[in-house]
Amino acid sequence: MSQDSQELNEISSLVPPERSRYPFYCPWAVPNPLTHIQDIWKRWRAPPLPPQRTIYINDPARNGGFCHNRISTTKYSIVTFIPRFVYDQFRRYANLFFLLIASLQQIPGVSPTGQFTTAVPLLLVLLATAVKEIIEDLRRYRADNKENGRRVWVYREGQLSEHVWTQVVVGDIVKVTNKAFIPADLLLLTSSEPQGICYIETSNLDGETNLKIRQPCSVIPQDEQGKGGGQSYGDHDN
């Protein structure tokens, strides 16, 4: 028997029986028990979900508990601007350091420099940052209003009427025309193409410009298609 084989047998003899499937004892090769404890804790803390959710088509009064269709990418509001801006700025160690120095300089006899040597530059930097944050947030606010103000055809009360995107609720039957933006997550019922298929572009989501095929799903019973009613069953979002 060679020397390498003897060393391999000696190392293998040190491995416990339950870990004998690993050729060498490596801490990263053995399952971490802490991971299983964290998974159990997450499952215990997570609220139980029903097996599926039911959506009543064209009956918004029965579709309660869903969020609105308004999007908002703004970071601040008139009420939360000052506390959130101060929190975000002094969460950085550099600003916190200069704030501490400026505070110590206000005590007479502690610092040989003036009282406003550090405070004035710090205030100017914070003021310039605040102006920049306000301008950027106003741009996001205007972009949100432009997006929320788009209009789409919605089937309500037996007729098609035009509504803005924020007025679209869960269960509405929406008509999306050719080359138009999709106002929300939709289920395809039918289209003017053969077999009711449609082609969509998801460049705003994943950057892909290739058209993707979507097929219609049967969510409305045949006897209720004329009334615009019915139910849709689906799993919860991931």
Long-range contacts (C-beta under 8 A, 24 or more apart in sequence): 49-236, 52-233, 52-234, 52-235, 52-236, 53-233, 53-234, 53-235, 53-236, 54-231, 54-232, 54-233, 55-170, 55-171, 55-231, 55-232, 55-233, 55-234, 56-171, 56-229, 56-230, 56-231, 57-171, 57-173, 57-219, 57-220, 57-228, 57-229, 57-230, 57-231, 57-232, 58-155, 58-156, 58-171, 58-172, 58-173, 58-228, 58-229, 58-230, 59-171, 59-229, 60-169, 60-170, 60-171, 60-172, 62-171, 63-169, 63-170, 63-171, 66-169, 66-170, 68-166, 68-169, 69-165, 69-166, 69-167, 69-168, 69-169, 69-183, 69-184, 70-148, 70-165, 70-166, 71-144, 71-147, 71-148, 72-144, 73-140, 73-143, 73-144, 74-137, 74-140, 74-141, 74-144, 75-133, 75-137, 75-140, 76-133, 76-134, 76-137, 81-134, 85-130, 85-133, 89-126, 89-129, 95-122, 95-125, 95-126, 98-122, 150-181, 150-183, 152-176, 152-180, 152-183, 153-177, 155-228, 158-228, 173-228, 187-217, 187-219, 187-232, 188-214, 188-215, 188-216, 188-217, 189-216, 189-217, 189-219, 189-220, 190-216, 191-216
